[in-house]
Amino acid sequence: MSDPAPSAVRLEGPWTHRDVAANGARFHIAELGDGPLVMLVHGFPEFWWTWRHQLVALADAGFRAVAMDLRGVGGSDRTPRGYDPANLALDITGVIRSLGEPDAALVGHDLGGYLAWTAAAMRPKLVRRLAVVSMPHPRRWRSAMLRDRRQSAAASYIWGFQRPWIPERQLTADDGALVGRLIRDWSGPRLPEDEAVETYQRAMCIPSTAHCAIEPYRWLVRSLARPDGIQFNRRMKRPVRVPTLHLHGSLDPVARTRSAAGSGEYVEAPYRWRLFDGLGHFPHEEDPVAFSTELISWLKDPEPDR
């Protein structure tokens, strides 16, 4: 399948765009720099471009920075199936392998963070270090969604995604206006620039993108009582055994701080929790300098403390 709208997602910059094959699909990546691999995985409702500031900062710091588009989003293949977290995590580790690297420091935001937790538990040899942004550990997320009324209300959009077809139409109506509203509502006081918001709106309006972006959330809810979901939750009991950095905005209205804090109980390795005061759900975009500084100093620390 050829890229349906190259100009909307293959945005120009100092990075290089290319496609790699992994796990039965084709994935678009943007890469910059040489050195140890740092793999950056976006969340909803975004695509690889959310990491534009970090690609430059990481490359300048001596890393090979790669931002990928998840299955069904941006310039990656829109397959009819494969949107459960175990398979999406194998997409990520498959791309690491396809890049010819033995392992990567894996950085994931939002849904990408959920998948990064999953990849670190499922394929520990391919994940050198783990950094998760704005997302609790999958087992913490599950229990918070089921037992914490405030977290369930904060993530009400996920319950809304369970309806057929309507959410897709809502996301693409008026040139993706809802995407813009979500990004602004979920940000802290430092609102994103209009131009950046419009970029995400255009990417969501590429045919089939809205459907593919919603499918992982449908699986997360519909599988709660199904054998595959229960089995996945059981698999995620397996502890993460690599140094982990957990980053969160103090004003995040979607993933509550209370839900994310405590994820360290699933990490049997050095674990560092860092709360960004005054930032919302997108700390890497709201204050890219502070975020990149924190991430790079941790990546360069030979002995990250617990």
CORGIWO-V315059 format. One record per residue. N is the residue number from 0. PSI is psi in whole degrees, -180 to 180 (none if undefined). OMEGA is omega in degrees with one decimal (999 if undefined). D_CENTER is the distance of its C-alpha to the mean C-alpha in whole Angstrom. Layout:
{{N | PSI | OMEGA | D_CENTER} {N | PSI | OMEGA | D_CENTER}}
This chain:
{{0 | 127 | 179.7 | 24} {1 | 157 | 179.8 | 24} {2 | 121 | -174.1 | 21} {3 | -25 | -177.8 | 22} {4 | 76 | -174.6 | 22} {5 | -41 | -174.6 | 21} {6 | -28 | -177.3 | 22} {7 | -27 | -174.8 | 20} {8 | -20 | 178.7 | 17} {9 | 68 | -173.6 | 18} {10 | 143 | -175.1 | 19} {11 | 151 | 178.6 | 22} {12 | -170 | -179.6 | 21} {13 | -10 | -177.3 | 22} {14 | 169 | 176.6 | 20} {15 | 137 | 176.8 | 20} {16 | 139 | 168.1 | 19} {17 | 172 | 179.5 | 20} {18 | 142 | 174.8 | 19} {19 | 147 | 177.8 | 19} {20 | 136 | 178.3 | 20} {21 | 141 | 171.9 | 18} {22 | 39 | 174.6 | 18} {23 | 13 | 179.7 | 20} {24 | 175 | 179.7 | 18} {25 | 132 | -175.1 | 18} {26 | 137 | 176.0 | 15} {27 | 135 | 175.8 | 15} {28 | 155 | 168.6 | 14} {29 | 131 | -176.1 | 15} {30 | 153 | -178.1 | 17} {31 | 135 | 173.2 | 19} {32 | 168 | 177.9 | 21} {33 | 149 | -179.9 | 23} {34 | -162 | 177.7 | 22} {35 | 141 | -175.3 | 20} {36 | 132 | 169.2 | 17} {37 | 116 | -178.4 | 14} {38 | 124 | -175.6 | 11} {39 | 127 | -175.4 | 8} {40 | 123 | -174.8 | 5} {41 | 170 | 174.9 | 4} {42 | -163 | 179.6 | 4} {43 | 141 | 1.7 | 7} {44 | 55 | -170.3 | 10} {45 | -168 | 175.2 | 9} {46 | -170 | -169.6 | 9} {47 | -32 | -172.2 | 9} {48 | -17 | 177.2 | 12} {49 | -22 | -177.2 | 10} {50 | 17 | -174.9 | 10} {51 | -39 | -179.8 | 14} {52 | -41 | -177.1 | 15} {53 | -31 | 176.4 | 14} {54 | -46 | -178.5 | 15} {55 | -47 | -177.0 | 18} {56 | -42 | -179.8 | 18} {57 | -42 | 178.4 | 17} {58 | -43 | 178.2 | 20} {59 | -27 | -177.8 | 22} {60 | 3 | 175.0 | 22} {61 | 24 | 178.9 | 23} {62 | 158 | 168.5 | 19} {63 | 104 | -175.9 | 18} {64 | 127 | 180.0 | 15} {65 | 124 | 175.0 | 13} {66 | 124 | -177.8 | 10} {67 | 155 | 170.0 | 10} {68 | 129 | 176.8 | 10} {69 | 159 | 175.0 | 9} {70 | 129 | 175.6 | 12} {71 | 0 | -173.3 | 14} {72 | 153 | 175.0 | 12} {73 | -125 | -178.9 | 13} {74 | 10 | -179.2 | 16} {75 | 164 | -178.7 | 15} {76 | 141 | 173.8 | 17} {77 | 91 | -177.0 | 17} {78 | 156 | -179.7 | 19} {79 | -25 | -178.4 | 21} {80 | 176 | 173.6 | 19} {81 | 26 | -174.1 | 17} {82 | 16 | 171.9 | 14} {83 | 154 | -172.1 | 14} {84 | -33 | 179.4 | 12} {85 | -44 | -179.9 | 14} {86 | -40 | 178.3 | 14} {87 | -35 | 176.3 | 11} {88 | -36 | 176.7 | 11} {89 | -28 | 171.6 | 14} {90 | -47 | -176.1 | 13} {91 | -49 | -178.7 | 11} {92 | -29 | 176.1 | 14} {93 | -38 | 176.8 | 16} {94 | -40 | 176.5 | 15} {95 | -46 | 178.3 | 15} {96 | -44 | -177.8 | 19} {97 | -24 | 177.7 | 20} {98 | -1 | 177.0 | 19} {99 | 20 | -178.4 | 22} {100 | 145 | 178.4 | 20} {101 | -29 | -179.6 | 21} {102 | 179 | 179.6 | 18} {103 | 154 | 162.3 | 15} {104 | 122 | -172.3 | 14} {105 | 124 | -179.0 | 10} {106 | 121 | -178.2 | 8} {107 | 140 | 178.5 | 4} {108 | 137 | 173.6 | 3} {109 | -126 | 178.0 | 5} {110 | -38 | 176.5 | 4} {111 | -32 | 175.5 | 2} {112 | -42 | 175.7 | 5} {113 | -45 | -179.7 | 7} {114 | -32 | 177.1 | 7} {115 | -44 | 173.3 | 7} {116 | -45 | -176.7 | 10} {117 | -46 | -179.2 | 11} {118 | -40 | -179.0 | 12} {119 | -33 | 178.4 | 14} {120 | -37 | -174.3 | 16} {121 | -36 | -176.9 | 17} {122 | 64 | -172.5 | 17} {123 | -29 | -177.9 | 18} {124 | -21 | -177.9 | 20} {125 | -8 | -179.1 | 17} {126 | 110 | -177.5 | 15} {127 | -43 | 176.1 | 17} {128 | 160 | -176.6 | 15} {129 | 129 | 172.4 | 12} {130 | 123 | -177.1 | 10} {131 | 133 | -176.5 | 8} {132 | 127 | 170.9 | 8} {133 | 38 | 178.9 | 9} {134 | 125 | 174.5 | 9} {135 | 166 | 170.2 | 12} {136 | 145 | -177.5 | 13} {137 | -36 | 179.2 | 13} {138 | -35 | 175.1 | 17} {139 | -42 | 180.0 | 17} {140 | -47 | -178.6 | 14} {141 | -49 | -177.6 | 17} {142 | -37 | 179.1 | 20} {143 | -41 | 179.8 | 19} {144 | -33 | -176.8 | 18} {145 | -28 | -171.6 | 22} {146 | -18 | -176.7 | 24} {147 | 108 | -176.9 | 23} {148 | -37 | -178.2 | 24} {149 | -41 | 178.3 | 22} {150 | -41 | 178.7 | 19} {151 | -40 | 178.4 | 20} {152 | -39 | -179.6 | 21} {153 | -34 | -179.5 | 18} {154 | 34 | -176.9 | 16} {155 | -27 | 179.4 | 19} {156 | -32 | -179.8 | 17} {157 | -39 | 175.8 | 15} {158 | -38 | 179.3 | 19} {159 | -28 | -179.6 | 20} {160 | -12 | -174.6 | 18} {161 | -16 | 178.1 | 20} {162 | 147 | 177.2 | 23} {163 | 140 | 169.9 | 24} {164 | -37 | -176.2 | 23} {165 | -47 | -179.0 | 24} {166 | -37 | 178.5 | 20} {167 | -44 | 179.8 | 20} {168 | -39 | 179.9 | 23} {169 | -40 | -177.6 | 22} {170 | -31 | -175.6 | 19} {171 | -9 | 179.7 | 21} {172 | 148 | 177.9 | 24} {173 | 47 | 177.5 | 25} {174 | 37 | 175.5 | 23} {175 | 28 | -176.5 | 20} {176 | -36 | -179.2 | 21} {177 | -37 | 177.4 | 19} {178 | -45 | 178.5 | 16} {179 | -43 | 179.2 | 18} {180 | -44 | -179.6 | 19} {181 | -46 | -177.8 | 16} {182 | -42 | 179.2 | 14} {183 | -42 | -179.4 | 18} {184 | -33 | -176.0 | 18} {185 | -11 | 178.9 | 15} {186 | 161 | 173.1 | 16} {187 | -159 | -178.1 | 18} {188 | -24 | 177.6 | 22} {189 | 88 | -175.6 | 21} {190 | 148 | 178.9 | 20} {191 | 158 | 176.9 | 18} {192 | 148 | -179.2 | 21} {193 | -39 | -178.1 | 22} {194 | -40 | 178.7 | 21} {195 | -44 | 179.7 | 18} {196 | -43 | 179.8 | 17} {197 | -32 | 177.4 | 20} {198 | -43 | 178.4 | 17} {199 | -36 | 179.1 | 15} {200 | -44 | 180.0 | 17} {201 | -41 | -178.3 | 19} {202 | -38 | -179.7 | 16} {203 | -25 | -176.7 | 16} {204 | -3 | 172.5 | 19} {205 | 133 | -175.5 | 19} {206 | 137 | 178.1 | 21} {207 | -11 | -176.5 | 19} {208 | -46 | -177.4 | 16} {209 | -44 | 179.7 | 16} {210 | -48 | -178.3 | 17} {211 | -34 | -179.4 | 14} {212 | -28 | -178.5 | 12} {213 | -29 | -173.7 | 14} {214 | -41 | 178.7 | 15} {215 | -36 | -179.4 | 12} {216 | -33 | 175.2 | 13} {217 | -43 | 178.7 | 16} {218 | -45 | -175.8 | 16} {219 | -40 | -178.0 | 15} {220 | -47 | -175.1 | 18} {221 | -23 | -177.9 | 21} {222 | -3 | -174.9 | 20} {223 | -41 | -177.9 | 21} {224 | 4 | -178.4 | 24} {225 | 156 | 179.7 | 24} {226 | -39 | -178.1 | 25} {227 | -37 | 178.2 | 22} {228 | -41 | 178.8 | 20} {229 | -40 | 178.2 | 22} {230 | -42 | 177.8 | 22} {231 | -46 | -179.7 | 19} {232 | -37 | 178.3 | 19} {233 | -41 | 179.2 | 22} {234 | -32 | -177.7 | 20} {235 | 0 | 170.1 | 17} {236 | -23 | 179.7 | 21} {237 | 121 | -174.2 | 21} {238 | 153 | 172.6 | 20} {239 | 129 | -174.4 | 17} {240 | 30 | 175.4 | 20} {241 | 153 | 178.0 | 18} {242 | 133 | -172.5 | 18} {243 | 132 | 175.0 | 15} {244 | 125 | -177.3 | 14} {245 | 114 | -173.5 | 13} {246 | 137 | -175.4 | 12} {247 | 143 | 174.5 | 13} {248 | 135 | -176.2 | 15} {249 | -21 | -178.3 | 18} {250 | 17 | -178.1 | 18} {251 | 116 | -178.0 | 15} {252 | -6 | -174.9 | 17} {253 | -55 | 175.2 | 14} {254 | 104 | -175.5 | 13} {255 | 145 | 178.6 | 16} {256 | -41 | -178.7 | 17} {257 | -34 | 179.1 | 19} {258 | -41 | -175.7 | 17} {259 | -40 | -179.4 | 15} {260 | 138 | -177.9 | 18} {261 | -7 | 177.2 | 19} {262 | -20 | 179.4 | 17} {263 | -17 | 178.8 | 19} {264 | -17 | 178.1 | 21} {265 | 10 | -179.0 | 19} {266 | 118 | 175.7 | 19} {267 | 62 | -178.5 | 22} {268 | 173 | 176.1 | 22} {269 | 130 | -176.8 | 22} {270 | 126 | -179.5 | 19} {271 | 126 | 178.2 | 19} {272 | 128 | -179.1 | 18} {273 | 118 | 179.5 | 17} {274 | 124 | 177.4 | 18} {275 | 112 | -177.1 | 18} {276 | 132 | 174.1 | 21} {277 | 8 | 178.4 | 21} {278 | 155 | -178.3 | 17} {279 | -136 | -172.5 | 15} {280 | -14 | -175.0 | 12} {281 | 61 | -174.3 | 11} {282 | -30 | -179.2 | 13} {283 | -20 | 176.0 | 12} {284 | -33 | -177.1 | 13} {285 | -38 | 176.0 | 16} {286 | 75 | -173.0 | 17} {287 | -32 | -178.1 | 16} {288 | -50 | 179.6 | 19} {289 | -42 | -179.1 | 19} {290 | -51 | -177.4 | 15} {291 | -38 | 178.2 | 16} {292 | -46 | 179.0 | 19} {293 | -47 | -178.0 | 18} {294 | -47 | -175.8 | 15} {295 | -40 | 179.7 | 18} {296 | -36 | 177.4 | 21} {297 | -41 | 179.3 | 19} {298 | -32 | -177.9 | 18} {299 | -10 | -178.9 | 22} {300 | 115 | -177.2 | 23} {301 | -24 | 179.7 | 25} {302 | 76 | 179.2 | 25} {303 | 127 | -174.5 | 23} {304 | 161 | 177.1 | 24} {305 | none | 999 | 24}}
